[in-house]
Amino acid sequence: MVAEPRLSFADLLRQLRAAARLTQEELAEAAGISPRSVSDLERGINRTARKDTALLLADALRLTGPVRAAFVAAARGRAPAEEVLAARSGAAAGDGSAAAATRTLPRDIGSFTGREADLARLLETLADATDGGGTVAIHAIDGMAGIGKTTFAVHAAHEFAGTFPDGQFFLPLHAHTPGQRPVDPADALASLLLTAGVAPQHIPPGLEARAARWRDQVAGKRILLLLDDATGHDQVRPLLPGTPGSLVLITSRRRLTALEDTTVLSLDTLAPADAEALLARLARRPDLVCGADATREIARLCGYLPLAIGMLAGRLRQHPARNAAAQAAELAATRDRLAVMRAENLSVAAAFDLSYQDLTAEQQRLFGRLGLVPGPDIDVYAAAALDETGVETARTRLDELYDHHLITEPAPGRYLMHDLLREYSRALAAEGDQADSRAATARLMDYYAHVAAAAGQHIATWTTAGGRQPPGRPPGSAPQLSNSDDAAGWLDAERPNLHAAVGFAAEAMPGHAIAIATAIGGFLRSRGHWERAAAQYQTALNAARLAGDLPGQAGALDELGLLQQLTGDYPAATGTLDQAVRLYQDLADKPGQAYALNHLGLVQQETGDYPAAMASHELALALARDAGDPLAEAVSLTDLALVQQLIGDFAPSAAGYQRALALFRTIGSEFDEADVLCELGGVQRQTGDYAAAVASQREALELFRRIGDRLGQGWALDELALVQQLTGDYEAAAAAVAQAIELFRDLGSRHGLAMALNTGGELAARTSAAEEAWRYHSEALAIARELGARPVEARALAGIGRSLLHRDPAEAAGYLRDALAIFWQVGSPAAQGVRDTLDEYGL
């Protein structure tokens, strides 16, 4: 026969306090003792109490007569706790039954804030518990430690209490109560039966018998049962009523996925506005109101976690002399936010400790290693590398941490830690085996370097000197990136992690920083992430200098100079590319020197120094041919042909483009093929072969779109608009130039924008919209002068002059003469067109 479990004094005190509807703090205050004393008694840390403490507690609980005497005896360990309940039942009724305590919900929190959407979801399904049919309505409310599950559930229970007249029961199951073991289901049933009025002698022994007695006790009744802090479905299932009409709310840090017919409500952190409101309400300070900068910052630094907000609010309320803004700044600067987030014997870190202790050794290891991740999130492949496991094992362990609410899954297959849990995880890693942490971090950096290099091979973009083999070992498992779409998708998803990896590796693992930055540079350029790419290359350059890596320095300088050219910072680009050219020369790297010279030549072209550009590209071509590098040769041919086009030497320019196009097609470089087609179309337009020009631009545009290069699309659209206006297809030209302008603005390409604005102005002039033409060219002029792009400036001046010819010929002449001077100075064939206009109007 199974022995009947005895009621402990800790359980008795909790029941009596709950029946009196008092919190631990309220009971302590009423008794004149410390909250710690009440807590230690309820957790069983102190199994007995001194006589004076027992008498004070009896007074606070308003116990009298035999019940009071039995309570004091039980508190001192001189009588079973069951005698107190028996005495209560005898005092309340003479028939041997116990007095039912059917209103045992803790008090609602007056500061409850937000959660309207979550409450609405509960209300939507409340009808299931009140329609008299179906099954018991069961709602599992889960979430991470400190998210406010109990507060929410108690608030909801009070909101719904009137619908359940036969009783509202609250039962703490203590999955995460410090110093106390989780409640055994049989003990939980005994507590419920006693609370419902069943005398101790009528409570049967054993789990199954008690579960049946409980179901019989509440059969046909409409009760609300709140089971707080459950360990899992096994603890909860025996406690559920058996007939419909009742509502069960269960709170747990775990996702109770095995509990049948359960509606799951996972609580997230508070919305920022609700977090601010909660902080303001709890702190009760004039400098912490909703909308104030300090309120917003403190709520953010608390991770919008109710537990953390409550603790910070308490500290601020107790120190009214301290400035809230200063406190926010101090919290932002601290290296250990968790150390600040505590109140008396409670802390956020302690709440996390209890969740961590629930994990197996393997789960704890992965959780601690996740604190080493420099980026914001992680996928299963990176986790496998970090934890040195297979992908399936990593996926299983990530899912287990997800079930414990230690990570979230904001997007399929991507896992994220709350900021404060990340700090907790990092603290665990800092306290652990440092050699193990270094090895795990190295595996993660190896993974990012190798997979980024593989992805970069599929991204067609500006060609630079060849990359190097990534450092470290290839990962055991990696995603399959077999084409440009796969590669672009992976790079886009991992971009924040790769940025973080470059920054992390810059000092400790400089080779990895250089490799990752180089691998993803083409993708960042093609998608217009120029500022981020420039910042990464600057980090890679610093890392290469720290490591004494001269080839790494040269490559980073070349890429950085190219980005400076794209953003229109021509002085910086010139200096950076000069350094790259010299370093490649010292290294005797002829292809690298050729690429850097070509990039320098592009700067010289855009600033109107055509002789210098010609010299740079001719030297690059010679170096490429001497090195036997066909790709570098084709790039040099293209850039040299562009200078020839700019100075009006169209025949050799077209021939150079055609030779480069054949080489690019042989090599299979789609970006370069699109680029040279776009430039060839420009020569065809300028030589009057409009049909060929349109065909070239359309083919270039299709290629640029296929490889996802937005800047190239802008170039092709601008050139297409130029030839379409020459053929009188003004509607198509207007659509093309509008798209080009939008692309250049979005990308931040000021040179491209000025070019397209000039195209728009010339189209407006052809359609007799002089005012519109003037606006386009005026904006282009301002940009060109800011950049120092002399040919673009001259084109804008000429456009403004032509827009003023009918309104103010004298002013028009001034603009046209200024344009003519620049075109003559740079050696542009456009000078003749301006000269013709001046002559036509007698200016």
Secondary structure, 3 states (H helix, E strand, C coil): CCCCCCCCHHHHHHHHHHHCCCCHHHHHHHHCCCHHHHHHHHCCCCCCCCHHHHHHHHHHCCCCHHHHHHHHHHHCCCCCCHHHHHHHHHHHCCCCCCCCCCECCCCCCCCCCCCHHHHHHHHHHHHHHHCCCCCCEEEEEECCCCCCHHHHHHHHHHHHHHHCCCCEEEEECCCCCCCCCCCCHHHHHHHHHHHCCCCHHHCCCCHHHHHHHHHHHHCCCCCEEEEEEECCHHHHHHHCCCCCCCEEEEEECCCCCCCCCEEEEECCCCCHHHHHHHHHHHHCCCCCCCCCHHHHHHHHHCCCCHHHHHHHHHHHHHCCCCCHHHHHHHHHHCCCHHHHCEECCEEHHHHHHHHHHCCCHHHHHHHHHHCCCCCCEEEHHHHHHHHCCCHHHHHHHHHHHHHCCCCEEEECCEEECCHHHHHHHHHHHHHCCHHHHHHHHHHHHHHHHHHHHHHHCCCCCCCCCCCCCCCCCCCCCCCCCCCHHHHHHHHHHHHHHHHHHHHHHHHHCHHHHHHHHHHHHHHHHHCCCHHHHHHHHHHHHHHHHHHCCHHHHHHHHHHHHHHHHHCCCHHHHHHHHHHHHHHHHHCCCHHHHHHHHHHHHHHHHHCCCHHHHHHHHHHHHHHHHHHCCHHHHHHHHHHHHHHHHHCCCHHHHHHHHHHHHHHHHHHCCHHHHHHHHHHHHHHHHHCCCHHHHHHHHHHHHHHHHHHCCHHHHHHHHHHHHHHHHHCCCHHHHHHHHHHHHHHHHHHCCHHHHHHHHHHHHHHHHHCCCHHHHHHHHHHHHHHHHHHCCHHHHHHHHHHHHHHCCCCCHHHHHHHHHHHHHHHHHHCCCHHHHHHHHHHHCCC
